[in-house]
């Protein structure tokens, strides 16, 4: 079992898959967008484009507001190493609220972050 988010005291044994693709490193001076691939084990993969809610907020939402990703900090976007991104994901369609997931960049400078279960999106 895993806590669904920091200090929530709510636990879940659901299994999720997540992949995120950026077209460029996150910018602090404008709102960014990313493509999200998300699945609860046994359900179909969903694909959404999410836009940052405000400049440098690190909170991304789908146009229909059904999917939200909250980054727990901006990756370093190190040009020599693959980065890690930790996000809290909420989805009304999949009835998940602020579930924490860790992802890793698939390769140095790929700008694609995924869990091992995520589909090959790069």
Secondary structure, DSSP 8 states (H G I E B T S, - for coil): -EESSTT---EE---EEEEEEESS---TTS--EEEEEEEETTS--EEEEEEESSTT--EEEETTS-EEEEESS-----SSS--EEEEEEEETTTTEEEEEEEEEESSTT--EEE-TTS----
